[in-house]
């Protein structure tokens, strides 16, 4: 009997596979909220940080990487019998909505409406007049006091434990982990990039919002080495609209477009990245020769660093019976 208790004690005292401490639960909340367009997320624990991936119908993915530098303490302890250099525990799935609810237990609710108020501060595509830039997105004036967040994961198949502490109040939550639904990311052929454009995320956000007036179903992105250089066009039951961007370096910080490209995506999917657009300082817009689109947002975090949120989109493929003009956009205007 004593031996059984000793074994149980040893199991309880064993070092967890992963543990981390963040001085800002709100910072984690705001980053993960950017990919809150589905209810569940895959989690991959690595020695460099935590990778959260969500997927919508195999045509859209959102990826948040929480670098270990975002945490005040980060411990990754592979099992003794594993190769510490190459070992990565199998990914698991948790409820993203439950994770976000847990992170906002300590008072984030009172601030949630401030983000919708921020949207009204935009003043067109060409400026920030009352927004004040993206640097304030995660500062204490907007988010209030920060609570300490402790994360731990004992071993594969165990729960993900979250402990929140603020002003003497401690809350412990354990999220059940599941087998992942998908394994592969939407591939972006980085050796066959057809376009790369870097611009302020606020201008992309303004453009997407302005195009919403036609209740669009599709968004066509055209990039060309000749004017008009970068165009976003929407079409829907109420008509069509277009926003054009000049090649001014103050507008498009990076513009690498060797030849004209045209790709169409579902507008609702692109709109799903709006939260990241609203708080990011810059966005890198890339597409490969297959039309896969990557929107990578650079978001300033507390302490002056940056974190990145990446979205991948599969291009729209016309179905049989759709009109010829729409088919030509995908075939004739595509890449050679």
C-alpha positions as CSV (number, residue, x, y, z in Angstrom):
1,X,0.0,0.0,0.0
2,X,2.8,2.3,0.8
3,X,4.4,1.6,-2.5
4,X,1.2,2.6,-4.3
5,X,1.1,5.9,-2.5
6,X,4.8,6.5,-3.3
7,X,4.1,6.0,-7.0
8,X,1.1,8.3,-6.9
9,X,3.2,10.9,-5.2
10,X,6.0,10.6,-7.8
11,X,3.4,11.1,-10.6
12,X,2.0,14.2,-8.9
13,X,5.5,15.6,-8.3
14,X,6.8,14.9,-11.8
15,X,7.8,17.9,-13.8
16,X,5.1,18.9,-16.3
17,X,5.9,18.6,-20.0
18,X,5.3,22.3,-20.3
19,X,4.7,25.3,-18.0
20,X,4.8,29.0,-18.5
21,X,3.9,32.2,-16.7
22,X,2.7,35.4,-18.4
23,X,2.4,38.7,-16.6
24,X,-0.5,39.7,-18.9
25,X,-3.5,37.4,-19.4
26,X,-5.0,40.2,-21.5
27,X,-2.2,40.1,-23.9
28,X,-2.7,36.4,-24.6
29,X,-6.4,37.0,-24.9
30,X,-6.1,39.8,-27.5
31,X,-3.8,37.7,-29.7
32,X,-5.8,34.5,-29.5
33,X,-9.0,36.5,-30.1
34,X,-7.7,37.3,-33.5
35,X,-8.4,33.7,-34.6
36,X,-11.7,33.3,-32.8
37,X,-13.7,32.5,-35.9
38,X,-14.2,28.8,-35.0
39,X,-14.9,27.1,-31.7
40,X,-11.8,24.8,-31.4
41,X,-8.1,25.3,-31.9
42,X,-5.1,22.9,-32.3
43,X,-2.2,23.5,-29.9
44,X,1.4,22.5,-30.7
45,X,3.9,22.9,-27.8
46,X,7.5,23.4,-28.8
47,X,10.7,24.5,-27.1
48,X,10.3,27.9,-28.8
49,X,6.7,28.7,-27.9
50,X,3.1,27.7,-28.4
51,X,1.4,27.4,-31.8
52,X,-2.4,27.8,-32.1
53,X,-4.0,26.8,-35.4
54,X,-7.7,27.1,-36.4
55,X,-9.3,26.0,-39.6
56,X,-12.6,26.8,-41.4
57,X,-13.8,24.3,-44.0
58,X,-10.3,23.5,-45.3
59,X,-10.2,26.9,-47.1
60,X,-9.1,29.2,-44.3
61,X,-6.6,28.9,-41.4
62,X,-5.5,31.2,-38.7
63,X,-2.2,30.7,-36.8
64,X,-1.0,32.5,-33.7
65,X,2.5,31.7,-32.4
66,X,3.1,32.7,-28.8
67,X,6.9,33.0,-28.7
68,X,8.5,32.0,-25.4
69,X,9.7,35.6,-25.1
70,X,6.1,36.7,-24.4
71,X,6.3,34.8,-21.1
72,X,8.2,35.8,-18.0
73,X,8.9,32.1,-17.5
74,X,8.8,29.3,-20.0
75,X,9.8,25.7,-19.2
76,X,9.7,22.8,-21.7
77,X,10.7,19.4,-20.3
78,X,10.6,16.5,-22.7
79,X,10.3,13.0,-21.1
80,X,13.8,11.7,-20.1
81,X,13.7,8.9,-22.6
82,X,13.1,11.3,-25.6
83,X,15.6,13.2,-27.7
84,X,15.4,16.7,-26.2
85,X,16.5,18.3,-29.4
86,X,13.9,16.8,-31.8
87,X,11.1,15.8,-29.5
88,X,7.8,17.6,-29.9
89,X,4.6,16.3,-28.1
90,X,1.7,15.4,-30.4
91,X,-0.6,18.3,-31.0
92,X,-3.9,18.4,-29.3
93,X,-7.2,20.2,-29.6
94,X,-9.0,22.4,-27.1
95,X,-12.1,24.6,-27.0
96,X,-10.9,28.1,-28.1
97,X,-14.1,29.7,-26.9
98,X,-13.5,28.1,-23.4
99,X,-9.9,29.3,-23.4
100,X,-10.9,32.8,-24.2
101,X,-13.6,32.8,-21.6
102,X,-11.1,31.6,-19.1
103,X,-8.6,34.4,-19.9
104,X,-11.2,37.1,-19.7
105,X,-12.5,36.0,-16.3
106,X,-10.6,38.7,-14.5
107,X,-12.3,41.8,-15.8
108,X,-11.8,41.9,-19.5
109,X,-15.5,42.0,-20.1
110,X,-15.7,45.6,-19.1
111,X,-13.3,46.5,-21.9
112,X,-14.7,44.4,-24.7
113,X,-16.8,47.1,-26.2
114,X,-13.8,49.4,-26.5
115,X,-12.7,47.5,-29.6
116,X,-15.9,48.3,-31.5
117,X,-15.5,52.0,-30.5
118,X,-12.0,51.9,-32.0
119,X,-13.4,50.9,-35.4
120,X,-15.3,54.2,-35.5
121,X,-12.1,56.1,-35.2
122,X,-10.9,55.3,-38.7
123,X,-11.0,58.1,-41.2
124,X,-10.7,56.6,-44.6
125,X,-7.9,54.7,-46.3
126,X,-5.3,57.5,-46.4
127,X,-4.8,58.3,-42.7
128,X,-5.0,57.6,-39.0
129,X,-6.5,61.0,-38.1
130,X,-8.1,59.9,-34.9
131,X,-7.0,56.4,-34.4
132,X,-3.6,57.2,-33.0
133,X,-1.8,54.2,-34.5
134,X,-1.8,50.6,-33.5
135,X,0.7,50.9,-30.7
136,X,-2.0,51.5,-28.1
137,X,-3.8,48.3,-28.9
138,X,-2.4,46.5,-25.9
139,X,-1.4,49.2,-23.5
140,X,-2.8,49.4,-19.9
141,X,-4.9,52.5,-20.7
142,X,-7.0,50.3,-23.0
143,X,-6.9,47.0,-21.2
144,X,-6.7,48.0,-17.6
145,X,-4.7,46.1,-15.0
146,X,-3.1,42.8,-16.0
147,X,-3.5,39.5,-14.3
148,X,-0.9,36.8,-14.0
149,X,-1.6,33.7,-16.1
150,X,0.1,30.3,-15.5
151,X,-0.2,27.5,-18.0
152,X,0.8,23.9,-17.6
153,X,0.5,20.7,-19.5
154,X,1.6,17.5,-17.6
155,X,1.7,15.0,-20.4
156,X,0.0,13.9,-23.6
157,X,-3.7,13.3,-23.1
158,X,-3.8,15.4,-19.9
159,X,-5.8,18.6,-19.4
160,X,-4.4,22.0,-20.1
161,X,-4.3,23.8,-16.7
162,X,-4.7,27.6,-16.5
163,X,-4.3,29.5,-13.3
164,X,-5.2,33.2,-13.2
165,X,-4.1,35.5,-10.3
166,X,-5.1,39.1,-9.7
167,X,-5.4,41.2,-6.6
168,X,-5.5,38.2,-4.3
169,X,-8.0,36.2,-6.4
170,X,-6.9,32.9,-7.9
171,X,-8.9,31.0,-10.5
172,X,-8.0,27.5,-11.8
173,X,-9.4,26.1,-15.0
174,X,-8.6,22.8,-16.6
175,X,-9.5,22.4,-20.3
176,X,-10.0,18.9,-21.7
177,X,-7.8,18.1,-24.6
178,X,-8.8,16.1,-27.7
179,X,-7.3,14.4,-30.7
180,X,-6.8,17.0,-33.5
181,X,-9.2,17.1,-36.4
182,X,-6.6,18.0,-39.0
183,X,-2.8,17.8,-39.3
184,X,-1.8,19.8,-42.3
185,X,-1.6,23.5,-42.7
186,X,-2.7,25.2,-45.9
187,X,0.6,25.2,-47.9
188,X,2.1,28.5,-49.0
189,X,4.8,27.9,-51.6
190,X,7.5,30.2,-50.2
191,X,9.8,29.4,-53.1
192,X,7.1,30.4,-55.6
193,X,5.8,33.7,-54.2
194,X,3.9,35.7,-56.9
195,X,3.4,38.9,-54.9
196,X,4.5,40.4,-51.7
197,X,3.1,43.7,-50.4
198,X,3.6,45.2,-47.0
199,X,1.4,48.1,-45.8
200,X,-0.2,49.5,-42.7
201,X,-2.8,47.1,-41.5
202,X,-5.3,49.9,-40.8
203,X,-5.5,50.8,-44.5
204,X,-6.3,47.2,-45.4
205,X,-8.9,47.2,-42.6
206,X,-10.5,50.4,-44.0
207,X,-10.6,49.1,-47.5
208,X,-12.3,45.8,-46.4
209,X,-14.9,47.8,-44.4
210,X,-15.6,50.2,-47.2
211,X,-16.2,47.3,-49.6
212,X,-18.8,45.8,-47.3
213,X,-21.4,48.3,-48.4
214,X,-22.4,46.1,-51.4
215,X,-23.0,43.0,-49.1
216,X,-20.2,41.2,-51.1
217,X,-19.8,37.5,-51.5
218,X,-16.4,37.7,-53.2
219,X,-13.2,39.7,-53.0
220,X,-10.9,39.9,-56.0
221,X,-7.3,41.0,-55.4
222,X,-5.3,42.3,-58.3
223,X,-1.7,43.2,-58.2
224,X,0.2,44.5,-61.2
225,X,3.7,46.1,-61.9
226,X,1.8,48.8,-63.8
227,X,-1.1,51.1,-62.7
228,X,-3.5,50.4,-61.1
229,X,-0.9,48.6,-58.9
230,X,-3.0,47.1,-56.1
231,X,-6.7,46.8,-56.3
232,X,-9.4,45.2,-54.1
233,X,-12.8,44.6,-55.8
234,X,-15.9,43.2,-54.3
235,X,-19.1,41.9,-55.8
236,X,-22.4,40.9,-54.3
237,X,-26.2,41.2,-54.7
238,X,-26.1,45.0,-54.2
239,X,-23.5,45.7,-56.8
240,X,-19.7,46.0,-56.9
241,X,-17.0,48.3,-55.5
242,X,-13.3,48.8,-56.0
243,X,-10.5,50.3,-53.9
244,X,-7.2,51.2,-55.6
245,X,-3.8,51.8,-53.9
246,X,-1.0,53.7,-55.5
247,X,2.6,52.5,-55.5
248,X,3.7,55.4,-53.2
249,X,6.3,54.0,-50.8
250,X,4.5,55.8,-47.9
251,X,1.4,53.8,-48.7
252,X,2.9,50.4,-49.8
253,X,6.1,50.0,-47.8
254,X,7.1,46.9,-49.9
255,X,5.8,46.2,-53.4
256,X,7.3,43.1,-55.1
257,X,5.0,42.2,-58.0
258,X,6.9,40.9,-61.1
259,X,3.8,40.3,-63.1
260,X,0.0,40.8,-62.9
261,X,-1.9,38.5,-60.7
262,X,-5.6,38.1,-60.1
263,X,-7.2,35.9,-57.4
264,X,-10.7,35.8,-55.9
265,X,-11.6,34.7,-52.4
266,X,-14.8,34.5,-50.3
267,X,-15.3,37.9,-48.8
268,X,-16.6,36.5,-45.5
269,X,-13.4,34.6,-45.0
270,X,-11.2,37.6,-45.5
271,X,-13.5,39.6,-43.2
272,X,-12.8,36.9,-40.6
273,X,-9.3,38.4,-40.1
274,X,-10.7,41.8,-39.1
275,X,-9.8,41.6,-35.5
276,X,-6.1,41.2,-36.4
277,X,-6.4,44.0,-39.0
278,X,-7.8,46.3,-36.3
279,X,-4.9,45.9,-33.8
280,X,-1.9,45.2,-36.0
281,X,0.6,47.8,-37.1
282,X,1.5,46.2,-40.4
283,X,0.4,43.4,-42.7
284,X,2.4,41.4,-45.2
285,X,0.2,40.3,-48.2
286,X,1.6,37.4,-50.1
287,X,0.3,34.9,-52.6
288,X,1.9,32.0,-54.3
289,X,1.5,30.8,-57.9
290,X,-1.4,28.6,-56.9
291,X,-3.3,31.6,-55.5
292,X,-3.0,30.7,-51.9
293,X,-3.1,34.0,-49.9
294,X,-1.2,34.7,-46.7
295,X,-2.1,37.8,-44.6
296,X,0.6,38.0,-41.9
297,X,-0.1,40.7,-39.2
298,X,2.6,42.3,-37.1
299,X,1.1,43.2,-33.7
300,X,2.9,45.2,-31.1
301,X,2.9,43.6,-27.6
302,X,3.7,44.9,-24.2
303,X,7.4,45.6,-23.6
304,X,7.9,46.9,-27.2
305,X,8.1,43.6,-28.9
306,X,6.0,42.1,-31.7
307,X,4.0,39.0,-32.3
308,X,2.6,37.7,-35.6
309,X,-0.8,36.3,-36.6
310,X,-0.9,34.5,-39.9
311,X,-4.0,33.8,-42.0
312,X,-4.0,31.5,-45.1
313,X,-6.8,31.4,-47.7
314,X,-7.5,29.0,-50.6
315,X,-8.6,30.9,-53.7
316,X,-12.2,30.7,-55.0
317,X,-12.7,28.0,-57.7
318,X,-15.7,28.7,-59.9
319,X,-18.3,25.9,-59.9
320,X,-19.8,24.3,-63.0
321,X,-22.6,26.5,-64.4
322,X,-21.1,29.9,-63.2
323,X,-20.8,32.5,-65.9
324,X,-17.9,32.6,-68.3
325,X,-16.5,35.9,-67.0
326,X,-16.1,34.6,-63.5
327,X,-14.3,31.5,-64.8
328,X,-11.9,33.7,-66.8
329,X,-10.8,35.5,-63.6
330,X,-9.5,32.2,-62.2
331,X,-8.1,30.7,-65.4
332,X,-7.1,33.3,-68.0
333,X,-6.0,36.0,-65.5
334,X,-4.1,33.6,-63.4
335,X,-0.4,32.8,-63.2
336,X,1.6,31.5,-66.1
